[in-house]
Amino acid sequence: MPKPLSRQLVVCVNNAKYPASLEKRKIYVALRDSSAEKRGLLRVIDESGEDYLYPAAYFVAVELPEGVAKALALSA
């Protein structure tokens, strides 16, 4: 059985090259991908519902209260 991916919440601060896929100021789920991170990329579940690589500089990690984070995870 594959190992579950670690997730974190991030907020989009730039969508210059991807306006159809990313909304500025929206919270997204990012999946840990160490090889992508080494290249300055972040694996994000975007508007399509699929995960794609985007420049890490387009996002800022956010810490939310546990209840809010759980509610967002359930709705994703």
Residue frames as a rotation matrix with the C-alpha (Angstrom) as fourth column:
MET 1
0.584 0.811 0.000 0.00
0.811 -0.584 0.000 0.00
0.000 0.000 -1.000 0.00
PRO 2
-0.086 -0.673 0.734 1.48
0.568 -0.639 -0.519 3.41
0.818 0.372 0.438 -0.95
LYS 3
-0.547 -0.208 -0.811 2.47
0.814 -0.355 -0.459 5.80
-0.193 -0.912 0.363 1.82
PRO 4
0.594 0.799 0.096 -0.05
0.802 -0.580 -0.140 8.69
-0.056 0.160 -0.985 2.21
LEU 5
-0.178 -0.643 0.745 1.27
0.637 -0.652 -0.411 12.03
0.750 0.401 0.526 1.07
SER 6
-0.375 -0.022 -0.927 1.92
0.818 -0.479 -0.319 14.68
-0.437 -0.878 0.198 3.67
ARG 7
0.167 0.554 0.816 -0.21
0.807 -0.552 0.210 17.77
0.566 0.623 -0.539 3.14
GLN 8
-0.598 -0.228 -0.769 0.01
0.652 -0.696 -0.300 21.41
-0.467 -0.681 0.565 4.10
LEU 9
0.578 0.804 0.140 -2.18
0.774 -0.485 -0.408 24.44
-0.260 0.344 -0.902 3.52
VAL 10
-0.650 -0.757 -0.070 -0.83
0.658 -0.606 0.446 27.29
-0.380 0.244 0.892 1.43
VAL 11
0.484 0.748 -0.455 -2.24
0.331 -0.638 -0.696 30.59
-0.810 0.186 -0.556 0.22
CYS 12
0.137 -0.373 0.918 -1.65
0.988 -0.012 -0.152 31.75
0.067 0.928 0.367 -3.35
VAL 13
0.232 -0.135 -0.963 0.09
0.352 -0.912 0.212 35.14
-0.907 -0.389 -0.164 -3.47
ASN 14
-0.362 -0.358 -0.861 0.85
-0.692 -0.515 0.506 35.22
-0.625 0.778 -0.061 -7.22
ASN 15
0.205 0.449 0.870 -0.91
0.324 0.808 -0.493 33.65
-0.924 0.382 0.020 -10.19
ALA 16
-0.015 -0.250 -0.968 0.76
-0.583 -0.785 0.212 35.67
-0.813 0.567 -0.134 -12.98
LYS 17
-0.725 -0.359 -0.587 1.40
-0.688 0.349 0.636 32.76
-0.023 0.865 -0.501 -15.35
TYR 18
-0.887 0.382 -0.260 -1.52
0.351 0.923 0.157 30.58
0.300 0.048 -0.953 -14.23
PRO 19
-0.789 0.582 0.200 -4.68
-0.611 -0.705 -0.359 32.76
-0.068 -0.405 0.912 -13.87
ALA 20
0.049 0.842 -0.537 -6.98
-0.736 0.395 0.551 29.94
0.676 0.368 0.639 -15.02
SER 21
0.057 -0.123 -0.991 -5.52
0.264 0.959 -0.104 27.45
0.963 -0.255 0.088 -12.54
LEU 22
-0.471 -0.337 -0.815 -4.82
0.867 -0.008 -0.498 29.56
0.161 -0.942 0.296 -9.44
GLU 23
0.547 0.636 0.544 -6.71
0.407 -0.770 0.491 32.28
0.731 -0.048 -0.680 -7.59
LYS 24
-0.562 -0.738 0.373 -4.78
0.047 -0.478 -0.877 34.85
0.826 -0.475 0.304 -5.60
ARG 25
-0.572 0.201 0.796 -5.57
-0.791 -0.393 -0.469 34.87
0.218 -0.897 0.384 -1.85
LYS 26
0.598 0.758 -0.261 -7.17
-0.662 0.651 0.373 31.40
0.452 -0.050 0.891 -2.04
ILE 27
-0.053 -0.556 0.830 -6.09
-0.845 0.467 0.259 28.59
-0.531 -0.688 -0.495 0.28
TYR 28
0.440 0.081 -0.894 -4.90
-0.690 0.667 -0.280 25.41
0.574 0.740 0.350 -1.44
VAL 29
0.814 -0.253 0.523 -3.69
-0.188 0.738 0.649 22.00
-0.550 -0.626 0.553 -0.32
ALA 30
0.280 -0.813 -0.511 -0.04
-0.902 -0.040 -0.430 21.34
0.329 0.581 -0.744 -1.15
LEU 31
0.999 -0.011 -0.045 1.35
0.021 0.973 0.228 17.81
0.042 -0.229 0.973 -1.23
ARG 32
0.393 -0.917 0.068 4.89
-0.521 -0.161 0.838 17.20
-0.757 -0.365 -0.541 -0.02
ASP 33
0.946 -0.226 0.233 7.19
0.321 0.549 -0.772 16.36
0.047 0.805 0.592 -2.92
SER 34
0.517 -0.797 -0.313 10.86
0.175 -0.260 0.950 16.52
-0.838 -0.546 0.005 -1.96
SER 35
-0.302 -0.665 0.683 12.18
0.848 0.139 0.511 16.26
-0.435 0.734 0.522 -5.51
ALA 36
0.341 0.488 0.804 9.94
0.770 -0.635 0.058 19.15
0.539 0.599 -0.592 -6.65
GLU 37
0.958 0.030 -0.285 10.93
0.224 -0.699 0.679 21.23
-0.178 -0.715 -0.676 -3.63
LYS 38
0.089 -0.996 -0.010 14.61
0.576 0.043 0.816 20.84
-0.813 -0.079 0.577 -4.58
ARG 39
-0.507 -0.218 0.834 13.74
0.856 -0.239 0.458 22.51
0.100 0.946 0.308 -7.90
GLY 40
-0.965 0.114 -0.236 11.83
-0.033 -0.946 -0.323 25.37
-0.260 -0.304 0.917 -6.25
LEU 41
-0.538 0.816 -0.211 8.43
-0.365 0.001 0.931 23.92
0.760 0.578 0.297 -7.08
LEU 42
-0.734 0.430 0.526 5.39
-0.489 0.204 -0.848 23.04
-0.472 -0.880 0.060 -5.00
ARG 43
-0.854 0.503 -0.137 2.83
0.274 0.656 0.704 20.32
0.443 0.563 -0.697 -5.82
VAL 44
-0.803 0.593 -0.051 -0.58
-0.380 -0.576 -0.724 21.95
-0.459 -0.562 0.688 -5.38
ILE 45
-0.456 0.781 0.427 -4.13
0.849 0.526 -0.055 20.72
-0.268 0.337 -0.903 -5.89
ASP 46
-0.981 -0.036 -0.190 -5.44
-0.023 -0.953 0.301 23.50
-0.192 0.300 0.934 -8.11
GLU 47
-0.373 0.898 -0.232 -8.85
-0.792 -0.439 -0.425 24.58
-0.483 0.025 0.875 -9.49
SER 48
-0.165 0.283 -0.945 -9.05
-0.779 0.550 0.301 21.46
0.605 0.786 0.129 -11.66
GLY 49
0.758 0.408 0.509 -8.91
-0.649 0.556 0.520 19.24
-0.071 -0.725 0.686 -8.56
GLU 50
0.800 -0.576 -0.170 -5.67
0.462 0.771 -0.438 17.66
0.383 0.272 0.883 -9.77
ASP 51
0.646 -0.649 -0.402 -2.17
0.168 -0.394 0.904 18.22
-0.745 -0.651 -0.146 -8.39
TYR 52
0.741 -0.453 0.496 0.34
0.487 -0.146 -0.861 20.12
0.463 0.879 0.112 -10.51
LEU 53
-0.050 -0.853 -0.520 3.73
0.965 -0.175 0.193 21.71
-0.256 -0.492 0.832 -9.95
TYR 54
0.802 0.247 0.544 3.91
0.364 -0.924 -0.117 25.48
0.474 0.292 -0.831 -9.53
PRO 55
-0.226 -0.902 0.368 6.68
0.114 -0.400 -0.910 27.84
0.967 -0.164 0.193 -8.46
ALA 56
-0.113 0.135 -0.984 6.97
0.952 0.298 -0.068 27.67
0.285 -0.945 -0.162 -4.66
ALA 57
-0.925 -0.306 -0.224 7.34
0.357 -0.901 -0.246 31.47
-0.127 -0.308 0.943 -4.59
TYR 58
-0.577 0.783 0.233 3.68
-0.166 -0.391 0.905 31.73
0.800 0.483 0.356 -5.65
PHE 59
0.461 0.773 -0.437 2.56
0.206 0.386 0.899 30.39
0.863 -0.504 0.019 -2.24
VAL 60
-0.489 -0.508 0.709 2.95
-0.664 -0.312 -0.680 31.03
0.567 -0.803 -0.185 1.47
ALA 61
-0.526 0.262 -0.809 2.32
0.473 0.881 -0.022 28.27
0.707 -0.394 -0.588 4.02
VAL 62
-0.185 0.548 0.816 -0.47
-0.680 -0.671 0.296 29.01
0.710 -0.500 0.497 6.50
GLU 63
-0.916 0.004 -0.402 -1.25
0.298 0.676 -0.674 27.63
0.269 -0.737 -0.620 9.94
LEU 64
-0.235 0.912 0.335 -4.94
-0.511 -0.410 0.755 27.49
0.827 0.006 0.563 10.76
PRO 65
-0.276 0.235 0.932 -6.73
-0.915 0.232 -0.330 26.41
-0.294 -0.944 0.151 13.92
GLU 66
-0.912 -0.212 0.352 -7.20
-0.158 0.971 0.178 22.64
-0.380 0.106 -0.919 13.95
GLY 67
-0.134 0.959 0.250 -10.98
0.343 0.282 -0.896 22.82
-0.930 -0.035 -0.367 13.48
VAL 68
0.492 0.259 -0.831 -10.69
-0.568 -0.629 -0.532 25.06
-0.660 0.733 -0.162 10.43
ALA 69
-0.485 -0.762 -0.430 -7.94
-0.852 0.299 0.431 22.91
-0.200 0.575 -0.793 8.89
LYS 70
-0.789 0.242 0.565 -10.07
0.153 0.968 -0.200 19.76
-0.595 -0.072 -0.800 9.38
ALA 71
0.276 0.951 -0.138 -13.12
0.129 -0.179 -0.975 21.43
-0.953 0.251 -0.172 7.85
LEU 72
0.278 -0.254 -0.926 -11.10
-0.870 -0.476 -0.130 22.48
-0.408 0.842 -0.353 4.81
ALA 73
-0.791 -0.610 0.040 -9.62
-0.554 0.743 0.377 18.99
-0.260 0.276 -0.925 4.46
LEU 74
-0.447 0.699 0.558 -13.09
0.329 0.709 -0.624 17.45
-0.832 -0.095 -0.547 4.49
SER 75
0.539 0.729 -0.422 -14.33
-0.096 -0.445 -0.890 19.78
-0.837 0.521 -0.170 1.78
ALA 76
-0.134 -0.680 -0.721 -11.37
-0.884 -0.246 0.397 19.08
-0.447 0.691 -0.568 -0.55
